Each structure stands twice: as C-alpha cells, then as structure tokens.
C-alpha cells in the first residue's frame, strides 16, 4: 500500500457516485465474493518467505546486485518487492542491494548507469525502491535528487512543448526517447510514493499524457486513435503515430490491453481522479469485461507478472476489497490474486514466465514482480517483519 495514503482514508475519499455503466459493481457488493482454492494469509507469508530465500541465496551476486547485466533497474525492483512484501530494510539481502543501487547515483540526482539510454526508467524504479525503504527518512536526500532528475526529463515546457503536443507530460526510457504509458505510470507512482501530492505539477502534466493513451474519444484525447476503437481501455503510447503492444484493430485503431489499462487506472487515481470521472468509469468498464488472472488480456502470457503487480497496485489504490465483473460476479480480488501467484511459484521459491518477452524469463525480475503482487494481498503491504 502506498505510504502516503492509508487504505481506510482512501476508501472514504473514493466512495463517490458511480455511473450507470458501473451499476453491476454496486449491485454486486451485496453478493458473496468468489475466490479460487483459498490460499490464506499463512500461505501468502510462506510464499513470500520462499521468494525472499531464493533471492537471497540464489539470485543475489556478491556485490549485492540482481541481474547486473541489465543495469540497476532489476536490483531496484527486487528491493521494492522485498520491502513491500515485508522484508526489513536492514535485512542483509536488502542492505547489500541498496548499497549496490546507490553506487549508481549521479551528481544530477539520477540513479542510472553511466551515459545510460534508459536513465529515466532506471531512476524511477530506483526512486520506488528508496521510497519503500525510507520509513525513517534515511534516504531523503537521495529521493529529493531523484525526484528533481525525473521532473527534468519529463516532456514539458522546458522542451518548448505546450499541452497541445502529443508528447506533453509523458516520460520515456531516457535521453528524451519517445514517451510511453509504462514509463509515465512509473513516474507518477514513484513521485506519489516519495510523498508528492496529486496536484503536483509534474503529476498533473503526466495526467495529460496518460489521458491520451486511453481509447476514449473526448476532450482529454482528441487524437484519431480512440475514434477507431472507443472501448475505454489503454494502449502503450500515442507518440510517433501511436502504438499498442497488442496491435491494431481492422479499422486501424490501437488495441487496448489489460496491463496498460491497469497502469492507466492507477495513474489516474494517483493523479487525483475519482470514480465519477468519465476516464475512470471507462477504464473500469473495460476491466470489468476482462477480469482474469489466467492471462494478461489482450497479450496472452506476455508480460503476465508485470500485469499481476500492476493490477494489484491499481486495485489497491482504487480502495475496494471486491471487484465485480461485467457478468455481475463479485471477486475477492486480493484472495484470487494470491491464489494465482502462489500456484505459479517454482519449487526453488522463484517465479518465472515461460514467455521471455520483456525479460520475464529472468527469475530475479519476475520474483520481484510476484512479491510486489503478493504484498498487496496482505492487510498492510510494506510492514517489516
């Protein structure tokens, strides 16, 4: 759970009227939620402990890194996964990883490899890791520097852009590469977890870009893509003519897919939108039609664990303990997510995806995603053991 806003307070703030398109969500609240085989809290704790043991015993190198050939981002994701799922910041596995990660800190405040082509991404993930480990303020200075670095890379007026420009507010991998929803969502989440408010100018600029990645025609997205596929879901980027990792529709529209739709939903809630906003309503209606843990809807098993952890974060910040699908079936999503993740754990305690796309054949990366997902099935994600 993001440290900046307790779940009970989020629920009070988000209990707002819903549109008629979400009637099933309201009606379903009075039905008994469903779940799969029923992994209880102890099973979740055991799975987390096995994942932590794998990372400490088999995943971590002598220098504290995880999958160092990929740069510091995997190590940062592992730190975040461990911290969010309850491992103490002073545990050797976390402390060694933090020392390694901070070795990439630059004078600019960025945390990335030298002359990195993905410095924005690496720093955003590093900021997530540091924020997850900063309950006592020990990383305040590093967090402040990383925030300033990320804001300096955002596509905005400093590049001569106006809100009318398609790239405005977005974030890419780095070196002013094309902005996309995944990186922009990480930017928003990192800033919020580090303590920024929803009305922070950088977050509000990012919301402009996020809104343009939604297949929702209207004042927030006047690009041609939504008119060709107005289903309310999200795609990867509107930049450079637009792109969806799920491909295009016969009409030439950009296909929506679930991992980006949850990233969009999460980002909109972090940016202060509530359930009465048309953008949030449309995203929820799409997700109600595609609720599943069997795949990443629209992408099959590609990016499955990225999907799990993004879905978990989005539904957690949304604030509801159940989720009602388009057929009116009520789901105890935390329980069902726990079941889905635990059943996929390997005998050695790791997780890995047989589909190697987006590095999900790397057990360090995927175990980090799985631990983050499991963290949000607990009553208090991030509470240190």
C-alpha positions as CSV (number, residue, x, y, z in Angstrom):
1,X,0.0,0.0,0.0
2,X,1.4,3.4,-0.9
3,X,2.7,5.0,2.3
4,X,1.2,8.4,1.5
5,X,-2.4,7.5,1.9
6,X,-3.8,4.9,4.4
7,X,-6.3,2.5,2.8
8,X,-9.1,3.4,5.2
9,X,-8.7,7.1,4.2
10,X,-8.6,6.2,0.5
11,X,-11.9,4.4,0.9
12,X,-13.5,7.4,2.5
13,X,-12.3,9.7,-0.3
14,X,-13.3,7.3,-3.1
15,X,-16.8,6.5,-2.0
16,X,-18.3,8.6,-4.7
17,X,-21.3,8.1,-7.0
18,X,-20.8,5.7,-9.9
19,X,-22.1,6.0,-13.4
20,X,-24.9,3.7,-14.7
21,X,-22.2,1.7,-16.6
22,X,-21.0,0.5,-13.3
23,X,-24.3,-0.5,-11.8
24,X,-23.2,-4.1,-11.6
25,X,-20.3,-3.0,-9.5
26,X,-22.6,-1.6,-6.9
27,X,-25.2,-4.3,-7.0
28,X,-22.5,-7.0,-6.8
29,X,-21.3,-5.6,-3.5
30,X,-24.2,-7.4,-1.8
31,X,-23.2,-10.8,-3.1
32,X,-20.7,-13.2,-1.7
33,X,-17.3,-12.7,-3.5
34,X,-15.7,-15.7,-5.1
35,X,-12.2,-17.0,-4.9
36,X,-10.1,-19.9,-6.2
37,X,-8.6,-22.6,-4.0
38,X,-8.2,-20.4,-1.0
39,X,-4.6,-19.5,-0.1
40,X,-4.9,-18.0,3.3
41,X,-2.6,-15.4,5.0
42,X,-0.2,-18.1,6.2
43,X,0.2,-19.5,2.6
44,X,1.0,-16.0,1.4
45,X,3.6,-15.5,4.1
46,X,5.2,-18.8,3.3
47,X,5.3,-18.0,-0.4
48,X,6.9,-14.6,0.3
49,X,9.4,-16.2,2.6
50,X,10.4,-18.7,-0.1
51,X,10.7,-16.0,-2.6
52,X,12.9,-13.9,-0.3
53,X,15.1,-17.0,0.3
54,X,15.5,-17.6,-3.4
55,X,16.6,-14.0,-4.0
56,X,19.0,-14.0,-1.0
57,X,20.5,-17.4,-1.6
58,X,20.4,-17.8,-5.4
59,X,19.6,-14.5,-7.0
60,X,21.9,-12.0,-5.4
61,X,25.5,-11.6,-6.6
62,X,28.4,-11.0,-4.2
63,X,28.3,-7.3,-5.0
64,X,24.6,-7.1,-3.9
65,X,23.2,-6.9,-7.4
66,X,20.5,-8.8,-9.1
67,X,20.9,-9.5,-12.9
68,X,23.5,-6.8,-13.1
69,X,23.9,-7.2,-16.9
70,X,20.5,-5.5,-17.2
71,X,21.7,-2.5,-15.2
72,X,20.4,-1.3,-11.8
73,X,16.7,-1.5,-12.5
74,X,16.2,-5.2,-11.7
75,X,18.0,-4.7,-8.4
76,X,15.8,-1.8,-7.7
77,X,12.7,-3.8,-8.5
78,X,13.9,-6.6,-6.2
79,X,14.4,-4.1,-3.4
80,X,10.9,-2.7,-3.8
81,X,9.4,-6.2,-4.0
82,X,11.2,-7.3,-0.8
83,X,10.4,-4.1,1.1
84,X,6.8,-4.0,0.0
85,X,6.3,-7.7,1.0
86,X,7.7,-7.2,4.4
87,X,11.4,-7.7,4.4
88,X,13.2,-5.3,6.7
89,X,15.3,-2.6,5.1
90,X,18.1,-3.7,7.5
91,X,18.0,-7.4,6.3
92,X,21.3,-8.3,4.7
93,X,19.7,-9.0,1.3
94,X,18.1,-5.5,1.2
95,X,21.1,-3.6,2.7
96,X,23.5,-5.1,0.2
97,X,21.2,-4.4,-2.7
98,X,20.7,-0.8,-1.6
99,X,24.5,-0.3,-1.4
100,X,24.8,-1.6,-4.9
101,X,22.0,0.6,-6.2
102,X,23.3,3.8,-4.6
103,X,26.6,3.2,-6.3
104,X,24.8,4.4,-9.5
105,X,23.8,7.8,-8.0
106,X,24.9,10.7,-10.2
107,X,25.6,14.3,-9.5
108,X,22.4,15.1,-11.3
109,X,20.4,13.2,-8.8
110,X,19.7,10.4,-11.3
111,X,20.4,6.8,-10.4
112,X,21.5,5.0,-13.5
113,X,24.4,3.6,-15.4
114,X,27.0,5.9,-16.9
115,X,25.6,7.6,-20.1
116,X,22.5,5.4,-19.8
117,X,20.0,5.3,-22.6
118,X,17.3,4.4,-20.1
119,X,18.2,6.8,-17.2
120,X,14.6,7.9,-16.7
121,X,13.4,4.3,-16.2
122,X,16.3,3.3,-14.0
123,X,15.9,6.4,-11.8
124,X,12.1,6.0,-11.5
125,X,12.4,2.4,-10.4
126,X,15.3,3.3,-8.0
127,X,13.0,6.0,-6.5
128,X,10.3,3.4,-5.9
129,X,12.8,1.2,-4.1
130,X,14.2,4.1,-2.0
131,X,10.7,5.3,-1.1
132,X,9.8,1.7,0.0
133,X,12.8,1.7,2.3
134,X,12.5,5.2,3.7
135,X,10.2,5.0,6.7
136,X,12.9,6.6,8.9
137,X,13.9,9.2,6.4
138,X,17.4,7.7,5.8
139,X,17.1,8.3,2.0
140,X,15.5,11.7,2.0
141,X,18.5,13.3,0.2
142,X,18.7,10.7,-2.5
143,X,14.9,10.8,-3.0
144,X,14.9,14.5,-3.4
145,X,17.7,14.3,-6.0
146,X,15.9,11.5,-8.0
147,X,12.7,13.5,-8.0
148,X,14.4,16.5,-9.4
149,X,16.1,14.5,-12.1
150,X,12.9,12.8,-13.2
151,X,11.0,16.0,-13.4
152,X,13.8,17.5,-15.5
153,X,13.4,14.7,-18.1
154,X,9.6,15.0,-18.4
155,X,8.3,16.2,-21.7
156,X,7.0,19.7,-20.9
157,X,7.5,23.4,-21.4
158,X,11.3,23.1,-20.9
159,X,11.4,21.5,-24.4
160,X,9.2,24.2,-25.8
161,X,6.1,22.0,-25.7
162,X,2.6,23.0,-24.9
163,X,-0.3,20.8,-23.6
164,X,-1.4,20.5,-27.2
165,X,1.7,18.5,-28.1
166,X,1.2,14.7,-28.1
167,X,4.3,14.0,-26.0
168,X,3.4,16.6,-23.4
169,X,3.6,15.3,-19.8
170,X,5.0,11.9,-20.8
171,X,8.1,10.0,-19.7
172,X,10.1,7.6,-21.8
173,X,13.1,5.3,-21.0
174,X,15.6,8.2,-21.2
175,X,17.5,10.6,-23.3
176,X,14.2,12.1,-24.4
177,X,13.2,8.8,-26.1
178,X,9.5,8.5,-27.1
179,X,7.3,8.8,-24.0
180,X,5.0,5.8,-23.2
181,X,2.4,4.9,-20.6
182,X,4.5,2.3,-18.8
183,X,7.3,4.8,-18.0
184,X,4.9,7.6,-17.3
185,X,2.9,5.4,-14.9
186,X,6.2,4.5,-13.1
187,X,7.0,8.2,-12.9
188,X,3.6,9.1,-11.3
189,X,3.8,6.2,-8.9
190,X,7.4,6.9,-7.8
191,X,6.6,10.6,-7.2
192,X,3.5,9.7,-5.2
193,X,5.3,7.1,-3.1
194,X,8.0,9.6,-2.4
195,X,5.5,12.0,-1.0
196,X,4.3,14.2,-3.8
197,X,0.6,15.2,-3.7
198,X,-1.8,14.5,-6.5
199,X,-1.8,18.2,-7.6
200,X,2.0,18.2,-8.0
201,X,2.5,20.0,-11.4
202,X,4.6,17.1,-12.7
203,X,1.9,14.6,-11.9
204,X,-0.8,16.8,-13.5
205,X,1.3,17.2,-16.6
206,X,1.7,13.4,-16.7
207,X,-2.1,13.0,-16.4
208,X,-2.4,14.9,-19.7
209,X,-0.3,12.2,-21.4
210,X,-2.0,9.3,-19.6
211,X,-5.4,10.5,-20.8
212,X,-4.1,10.4,-24.4
213,X,-3.3,6.7,-24.0
214,X,-6.9,5.9,-23.4
215,X,-9.3,4.7,-26.1
216,X,-11.9,7.3,-25.0
217,X,-12.8,10.0,-27.5
218,X,-13.5,13.4,-26.0
219,X,-11.8,16.5,-24.6
220,X,-9.0,14.6,-23.0
221,X,-8.0,12.7,-26.1
222,X,-8.7,14.3,-29.4
223,X,-6.3,12.1,-31.3
224,X,-7.6,9.8,-34.1
225,X,-6.9,6.5,-32.3
226,X,-9.8,6.4,-29.9
227,X,-12.4,7.1,-32.6
228,X,-11.3,3.8,-34.3
229,X,-11.5,1.7,-31.1
230,X,-13.6,3.6,-28.4
231,X,-13.6,0.8,-25.8
232,X,-12.2,2.8,-22.8
233,X,-9.1,0.7,-22.4
234,X,-5.5,1.9,-22.7
235,X,-2.6,1.4,-25.2
236,X,1.1,1.9,-25.0
237,X,1.7,5.3,-26.5
238,X,0.1,8.0,-28.7
239,X,3.6,9.2,-29.7
240,X,5.1,8.8,-33.2
241,X,1.7,8.0,-34.7
242,X,0.6,5.7,-31.8
243,X,1.5,2.2,-30.8
244,X,-0.1,-0.7,-29.0
245,X,1.8,-3.8,-28.0
246,X,-1.5,-5.6,-28.7
247,X,-1.5,-4.5,-32.3
248,X,-4.3,-2.7,-34.2
249,X,-7.9,-3.3,-35.0
250,X,-9.2,-3.9,-38.6
251,X,-10.3,-0.3,-38.5
252,X,-6.7,0.8,-37.7
253,X,-7.4,1.6,-34.0
254,X,-4.9,0.8,-31.3
255,X,-6.0,-2.3,-29.3
256,X,-6.4,-1.9,-25.6
257,X,-4.8,-4.4,-23.2
258,X,-5.0,-5.1,-19.5
259,X,-1.6,-4.3,-18.2
260,X,-1.7,-0.8,-19.7
261,X,-5.3,-0.3,-18.7
262,X,-4.5,-1.0,-15.1
263,X,-1.4,1.2,-15.4
264,X,-3.7,4.0,-16.7
265,X,-6.3,3.4,-14.0
266,X,-3.6,3.5,-11.3
267,X,-2.1,6.7,-12.7
268,X,-5.4,8.5,-12.9
269,X,-6.3,7.7,-9.3
270,X,-2.8,8.7,-8.2
271,X,-3.3,12.0,-10.1
272,X,-6.5,12.7,-8.1
273,X,-9.3,11.5,-10.3
274,X,-12.2,9.7,-8.6
275,X,-14.7,7.1,-9.7
276,X,-17.1,9.7,-11.0
277,X,-14.6,10.9,-13.7
278,X,-15.5,9.6,-17.2
279,X,-12.0,8.4,-17.7
280,X,-12.1,6.2,-14.6
281,X,-15.5,4.9,-15.4
282,X,-14.5,3.9,-18.9
283,X,-11.3,2.2,-17.7
284,X,-13.3,0.2,-15.0
285,X,-15.9,-0.8,-17.6
286,X,-13.2,-2.2,-19.8
287,X,-11.6,-4.0,-16.9
288,X,-14.9,-5.5,-15.8
289,X,-15.2,-7.2,-19.2
290,X,-11.7,-8.6,-19.0
291,X,-11.2,-9.6,-15.3
292,X,-9.0,-12.7,-15.1
293,X,-5.8,-14.0,-13.7
294,X,-5.3,-16.6,-16.4
295,X,-3.6,-14.2,-18.8
296,X,-2.8,-10.5,-19.5
297,X,-5.9,-9.8,-21.5
298,X,-5.0,-8.7,-25.0
299,X,-1.5,-10.0,-24.6
300,X,-1.9,-13.6,-23.5
301,X,1.0,-14.7,-21.3
302,X,3.3,-11.8,-22.5
303,X,4.1,-9.6,-19.5
304,X,2.0,-11.8,-17.2
305,X,3.8,-10.8,-14.0
306,X,4.1,-7.2,-14.9
307,X,0.3,-7.4,-15.3
308,X,-0.2,-9.0,-11.9
309,X,1.8,-6.4,-10.0
310,X,0.2,-3.5,-11.9
311,X,-3.3,-4.9,-11.4
312,X,-2.6,-5.3,-7.7
313,X,-1.4,-1.7,-7.3
314,X,-4.3,-0.3,-9.3
315,X,-7.0,-2.2,-7.4
316,X,-5.3,-1.4,-4.0
317,X,-5.2,2.4,-4.7
318,X,-8.8,2.2,-6.0
319,X,-9.7,1.2,-2.5
320,X,-12.3,-1.6,-2.9
321,X,-12.0,-5.0,-1.4
322,X,-14.1,-6.6,-4.1
323,X,-14.3,-6.2,-7.9
324,X,-17.4,-7.0,-9.8
325,X,-17.0,-8.2,-13.4
326,X,-19.3,-7.4,-16.3
327,X,-21.4,-10.5,-15.6
328,X,-22.2,-9.3,-12.0
329,X,-19.8,-11.8,-10.4
330,X,-18.1,-10.4,-7.3
331,X,-14.5,-11.2,-6.8
332,X,-12.4,-11.0,-3.6
333,X,-9.5,-9.9,-5.8
334,X,-6.8,-10.0,-3.2
335,X,-7.5,-13.6,-2.4
336,X,-7.8,-14.6,-6.1
337,X,-4.6,-12.8,-6.9
338,X,-2.8,-14.6,-4.1
339,X,-4.1,-17.9,-5.4
340,X,-2.9,-17.1,-9.0
341,X,0.6,-16.1,-7.9
342,X,1.2,-18.9,-5.4
343,X,0.1,-21.6,-7.7
344,X,2.8,-20.4,-10.2
345,X,5.7,-20.4,-7.7
346,X,8.6,-22.7,-8.7
347,X,10.0,-25.4,-6.4
348,X,13.0,-23.3,-5.6
349,X,10.9,-20.4,-4.4
350,X,11.2,-18.3,-7.6
351,X,8.7,-17.2,-10.2
352,X,9.5,-17.2,-14.0
353,X,7.5,-16.8,-17.1
354,X,7.9,-19.3,-20.0
355,X,7.3,-16.4,-22.3
356,X,10.5,-14.5,-22.4
357,X,9.1,-11.2,-23.7
358,X,10.1,-8.2,-21.6
359,X,12.7,-10.2,-19.7
360,X,10.1,-12.3,-17.9
361,X,12.4,-15.3,-18.3
362,X,14.6,-13.7,-15.6
363,X,13.6,-15.2,-12.3
364,X,15.0,-12.3,-10.3
365,X,12.8,-9.8,-12.2
366,X,9.7,-12.0,-12.1
367,X,10.2,-12.9,-8.4
368,X,10.3,-9.2,-7.7
369,X,7.0,-8.7,-9.6
370,X,5.4,-11.6,-7.8
371,X,6.5,-10.4,-4.3
372,X,5.0,-6.9,-5.1
373,X,1.8,-8.5,-6.2
374,X,1.6,-10.7,-3.1
375,X,2.3,-7.6,-0.9
376,X,-1.0,-6.1,-2.0
377,X,-2.9,-9.3,-0.9
378,X,-1.8,-8.6,2.7
379,X,-3.6,-6.3,5.1
380,X,-0.6,-4.0,5.4
381,X,1.8,-4.1,2.5
382,X,5.3,-3.0,3.4
383,X,5.1,-3.8,7.2
384,X,8.5,-5.0,8.1
385,X,8.9,-8.4,9.6
